[in-house]
Amino acid sequence: MQYDIIIIGAGPAGLTAAIYAGRAGMKTLVISEAIPGGQAMLTEEIENYPGFSSSVKGPELVENMHKQAKKLEIDFSCEMVKEVLKKDKGFSVKTSKGNFSSLSLIIATGASYRKLGVKGEEEFTGRGVSYCGVCDAPLFKNKEIALVGGGDTAVYEASHLLKFASTLHLVHRRDRLRATKIMQKRVLEDKKTVMYWNSVIEEIYGSKLMEGVKIKDVKNGKIQNVACKGIFVFVGIDANSNAFKNILKTDEKGYILTDENMKTSLEGAYACGDVRKKLLRQISTAVGEGATAAFCAQQYVEELKGIAYK
């Protein structure tokens, strides 16, 4: 089937792009591997999204976005994208269920946080386990929390979390941090930081909410229980861009390169949200980028159709 715009990914960026494309009268298909919502589905409380004086639940917010898009007669399909090819005019998208064609393409596949892979991590995600300090730090004000990681991102997030937590248990598998010295100094000299060198998280435990972690010393095998209300995991993040690396430019980490209008290196293709190279990964930034990508894709389609844009 021929579409004006195919959007791959249905997180906040993809859903916003769908809303704007639908309102512009574009025949639009949204393809996602899972139910719409993206990483926001894993966030129990969102306190920094504009328009809410109190927090809003992540699943509730993206479900409302999804309902809004469906009212605009947007097509949705839950399937895996296997291949994307550029044609003379438009794109061919091969999925696990069939083939689709479009004049323009919007990539909003997001990024995936690397997991620890320990017992309790999946169970308590959104109920103590977090992968975003900027998003969730205020939820743990005056509480004991743990953090895993030793790179620049982990230590930067640690410095932010120390503004809120009563105690920060910093766990790192090596005997030194990899972050820049000035950032290390700021965190390690803070009286609220408790450092666990040569250590890993063995388990995250609790009942309805997370209650603590088991920390293992990798040198002597000793395990200790540490009571805390949350754990922040910063062991890496990967862009979900593998399906597109052969047709457009990415940086060395796999993030798609775009200009300020979300245009990629491939004519007619746009990227928005966490899959693109950018500074801040938040729902609010994803929404703005989704709107921009849809608007630019609309202009591109209308030019192909010979419609003068006014």
C-alpha positions as CSV (number, residue, x, y, z in Angstrom):
1,M,0.0,0.0,0.0
2,Q,1.2,3.5,-0.8
3,Y,1.4,6.1,1.9
4,D,2.5,9.7,2.0
5,I,4.5,9.2,5.2
6,I,5.6,6.1,7.0
7,I,6.7,6.7,10.7
8,I,8.8,3.9,12.2
9,G,8.5,4.0,16.0
10,A,5.6,4.9,18.2
11,G,7.1,6.6,21.3
12,P,6.3,10.3,22.1
13,A,8.3,11.5,19.0
14,G,6.6,9.1,16.6
15,L,3.1,9.7,18.0
16,T,3.5,13.4,17.8
17,A,4.7,13.1,14.2
18,A,1.7,11.0,13.5
19,I,-0.7,13.6,15.0
20,Y,0.9,16.5,13.0
21,A,0.9,14.4,9.8
22,G,-2.7,13.4,10.3
23,R,-3.8,16.9,10.9
24,A,-2.0,17.9,7.6
25,G,-4.1,15.4,5.7
26,M,-1.1,13.1,5.0
27,K,-2.0,9.4,4.5
28,T,0.2,8.0,7.3
29,L,1.3,4.6,8.6
30,V,3.0,4.1,12.0
31,I,5.0,0.9,12.4
32,S,6.3,-0.2,15.8
33,E,7.5,-3.5,17.2
34,A,5.6,-3.1,20.4
35,I,2.6,-1.3,21.7
36,P,2.8,2.5,21.3
37,G,4.5,4.4,24.0
38,G,8.2,3.7,23.9
39,Q,10.4,4.2,27.0
40,A,7.7,6.4,28.5
41,M,5.7,3.3,29.1
42,L,8.3,2.3,31.7
43,T,8.1,5.6,33.6
44,E,5.8,5.5,36.6
45,E,5.7,9.2,37.3
46,I,6.7,12.2,35.0
47,E,7.0,15.4,36.9
48,N,8.7,17.7,34.2
49,Y,6.3,17.5,31.3
50,P,4.7,20.9,30.7
51,G,1.0,21.4,31.5
52,F,0.8,19.2,34.6
53,S,1.1,20.9,37.9
54,S,1.4,17.5,39.5
55,S,3.0,14.4,38.0
56,V,1.5,12.4,35.2
57,K,2.0,8.7,34.7
58,G,4.0,7.8,31.6
59,P,1.6,5.1,30.3
60,E,-1.3,7.5,30.7
61,L,0.5,10.3,28.8
62,V,1.4,8.2,25.8
63,E,-1.9,6.5,25.7
64,N,-3.6,9.8,25.3
65,M,-1.2,10.6,22.5
66,H,-2.1,7.3,20.8
67,K,-5.8,8.0,21.1
68,Q,-5.4,11.4,19.6
69,A,-3.5,10.0,16.6
70,K,-6.1,7.3,16.0
71,K,-8.9,9.9,15.8
72,L,-7.0,11.3,12.8
73,E,-7.4,8.0,10.8
74,I,-3.7,7.1,11.2
75,D,-2.9,3.5,10.4
76,F,-1.0,1.6,13.0
77,S,0.7,-1.7,12.6
78,C,2.7,-3.8,15.2
79,E,5.5,-5.5,13.3
80,M,9.3,-5.6,12.9
81,V,11.0,-3.6,10.2
82,K,13.5,-5.7,8.4
83,E,14.7,-3.5,5.6
84,V,14.3,0.0,4.3
85,L,15.2,0.9,0.7
86,K,15.3,4.3,-1.1
87,K,13.4,4.4,-4.4
88,D,13.4,7.0,-7.1
89,K,10.5,8.7,-5.5
90,G,10.1,7.5,-1.9
91,F,10.8,4.5,0.2
92,S,10.1,0.8,0.4
93,V,9.7,-0.6,3.9
94,K,9.9,-4.4,4.3
95,T,8.4,-5.8,7.5
96,S,7.8,-9.1,9.1
97,K,4.2,-9.0,7.7
98,G,4.6,-7.4,4.3
99,N,5.9,-4.5,2.2
100,F,4.8,-0.8,2.3
101,S,5.7,2.2,0.2
102,S,5.8,5.9,1.1
103,L,6.9,9.2,-0.3
104,S,8.6,10.2,2.9
105,L,10.0,8.5,6.0
106,I,10.2,9.5,9.6
107,I,12.5,7.4,11.9
108,A,11.5,7.6,15.6
109,T,12.8,4.2,16.8
110,G,14.3,5.6,20.0
111,A,17.2,4.2,22.0
112,S,17.5,1.3,24.4
113,Y,19.2,1.5,27.8
114,R,21.6,-1.3,28.5
115,K,20.3,-3.4,31.3
116,L,22.2,-5.0,34.2
117,G,20.4,-8.3,33.5
118,V,20.0,-9.1,37.2
119,K,17.1,-10.5,39.2
120,G,14.5,-7.8,40.0
121,E,15.6,-5.3,37.4
122,E,12.6,-5.9,35.0
123,E,10.2,-6.4,37.9
124,F,11.0,-3.0,39.5
125,T,11.5,-0.9,36.4
126,G,9.4,2.2,37.0
127,R,9.0,1.2,40.7
128,G,12.5,2.1,41.8
129,V,14.7,1.1,38.9
130,S,15.3,4.1,36.6
131,Y,17.5,4.9,33.6
132,C,17.1,8.7,33.7
133,G,18.3,10.9,36.6
134,V,17.0,14.1,35.1
135,C,13.5,12.5,34.8
136,D,13.2,10.8,38.1
137,A,15.6,12.4,40.7
138,P,12.9,14.5,42.4
139,L,11.0,11.3,43.2
140,F,13.7,10.3,45.6
141,K,14.2,13.5,47.6
142,N,15.8,12.8,51.0
143,K,15.9,9.0,50.2
144,E,18.8,6.6,49.9
145,I,19.4,5.5,46.3
146,A,22.0,3.5,44.4
147,L,23.7,4.3,41.1
148,V,25.6,1.9,38.8
149,G,28.3,3.1,36.3
150,G,31.6,4.9,36.1
151,G,31.6,6.9,32.9
152,D,30.9,10.5,32.2
153,T,27.1,10.0,32.0
154,A,27.0,8.0,35.2
155,V,29.1,10.5,37.2
156,Y,27.2,13.5,35.7
157,E,23.9,11.9,36.7
158,A,25.4,11.1,40.2
159,S,26.2,14.8,40.7
160,H,22.6,15.7,39.8
161,L,21.1,13.0,42.1
162,L,23.2,14.1,45.0
163,K,21.1,17.3,45.0
164,F,18.1,15.2,46.0
165,A,19.2,12.0,47.7
166,S,20.1,11.6,51.4
167,T,22.7,9.0,50.5
168,L,24.0,7.9,47.1
169,H,25.5,4.4,46.9
170,L,27.8,4.5,43.9
171,V,28.6,1.0,42.5
172,H,31.4,0.5,40.0
173,R,32.9,-2.8,38.8
174,R,36.5,-1.3,38.6
175,D,38.8,0.3,41.0
176,R,38.6,3.7,39.4
177,L,36.0,5.8,37.5
178,R,36.3,6.6,33.8
179,A,34.7,10.0,34.0
180,T,36.6,13.2,33.8
181,K,38.6,14.1,36.9
182,I,36.7,17.3,37.8
183,M,33.4,15.4,37.7
184,Q,34.9,12.5,39.8
185,K,36.2,14.9,42.4
186,R,32.8,16.6,42.7
187,V,31.0,13.3,43.4
188,L,33.6,11.4,45.4
189,E,34.2,14.3,47.8
190,D,30.5,14.7,48.5
191,K,29.7,13.5,52.1
192,K,26.5,11.8,50.8
193,T,28.4,9.5,48.5
194,V,29.2,5.9,49.6
195,M,31.6,4.3,47.1
196,Y,31.7,0.5,46.3
197,W,34.8,-0.2,44.2
198,N,35.2,-3.5,42.3
199,S,31.6,-4.2,42.8
200,V,28.5,-5.2,40.9
201,I,24.8,-5.4,41.5
202,E,23.8,-9.0,42.2
203,E,20.1,-8.5,42.8
204,I,17.4,-5.8,43.2
205,Y,14.8,-6.8,45.7
206,G,11.5,-5.5,47.3
207,S,7.8,-6.2,47.4
208,K,5.5,-3.8,45.6
209,L,8.3,-1.2,45.3
210,M,12.0,-1.7,45.3
211,E,13.5,-1.9,48.8
212,G,17.2,-2.5,48.3
213,V,20.0,-4.1,46.4
214,K,22.6,-6.9,46.9
215,I,26.1,-5.7,46.1
216,K,28.8,-8.2,45.3
217,D,32.5,-7.5,45.6
218,V,34.0,-9.1,42.5
219,K,37.4,-9.7,44.2
220,N,36.4,-11.6,47.3
221,G,32.8,-12.6,46.3
222,K,31.3,-11.0,49.4
223,I,27.7,-9.9,49.1
224,Q,26.0,-7.2,51.2
225,N,22.5,-6.0,51.3
226,V,22.0,-2.3,51.0
227,A,18.6,-0.8,51.7
228,C,17.6,1.9,49.2
229,K,14.4,3.1,47.5
230,G,15.8,3.5,44.0
231,I,18.6,2.5,41.7
232,F,19.8,4.4,38.6
233,V,21.5,2.4,35.9
234,F,24.0,4.1,33.6
235,V,25.9,1.4,31.9
236,G,25.3,2.6,28.3
237,I,22.6,3.4,25.8
238,D,22.3,2.2,22.2
239,A,20.4,3.9,19.4
240,N,17.9,1.7,17.6
241,S,19.3,2.5,14.2
242,N,20.6,-0.8,12.8
243,A,17.9,-1.0,10.1
244,F,19.0,2.3,8.7
245,K,22.8,2.4,8.9
246,N,23.2,1.2,5.3
247,I,21.1,4.1,3.8
248,L,21.9,7.2,6.0
249,K,24.7,8.7,8.1
250,T,25.1,8.0,11.8
251,D,27.8,9.0,14.3
252,E,30.3,6.5,15.7
253,K,27.7,5.4,18.3
254,G,24.9,4.8,15.8
255,Y,22.9,7.9,16.5
256,I,21.3,9.3,13.3
257,L,22.7,12.7,12.2
258,T,20.2,15.3,11.3
259,D,20.0,19.1,10.8
260,E,17.9,21.4,12.9
261,N,14.9,20.5,10.8
262,M,15.3,16.7,11.5
263,K,16.4,16.1,8.0
264,T,18.8,13.1,7.6
265,S,21.5,12.6,5.0
266,L,18.9,10.9,2.8
267,E,16.5,13.0,0.9
268,G,12.9,12.6,2.1
269,A,14.0,10.9,5.4
270,Y,13.7,12.5,8.8
271,A,14.6,11.4,12.3
272,C,13.3,12.5,15.7
273,G,13.5,11.5,19.3
274,D,16.2,9.5,21.0
275,V,17.5,7.8,17.9
276,R,19.0,11.1,16.6
277,K,22.2,12.6,17.9
278,K,21.3,15.3,20.4
279,L,22.1,16.7,23.8
280,L,18.9,16.1,25.8
281,R,16.8,13.0,25.7
282,Q,13.4,13.9,27.2
283,I,9.7,13.5,26.3
284,S,9.4,17.2,25.8
285,T,12.3,17.4,23.3
286,A,11.0,14.3,21.5
287,V,7.6,15.9,21.1
288,G,9.0,19.0,19.5
289,E,11.2,17.1,17.2
290,G,8.3,14.9,16.1
291,A,6.3,17.9,15.2
292,T,9.2,19.4,13.2
293,A,9.8,16.1,11.4
294,A,6.2,15.8,10.4
295,F,6.0,19.4,9.2
296,C,9.1,19.0,7.0
297,A,7.9,15.6,5.7
298,Q,4.6,17.2,4.7
299,Q,6.4,19.9,2.8
300,Y,8.5,17.3,1.0
301,V,5.5,15.2,0.0
302,E,3.6,18.2,-1.3
303,E,6.6,19.3,-3.4
304,L,6.8,15.8,-4.9
305,K,3.1,15.9,-5.7
306,G,3.5,19.3,-7.2
307,I,1.4,21.1,-4.6
308,A,2.6,24.6,-3.9
309,Y,3.1,25.1,-0.1
310,K,1.6,28.2,1.3
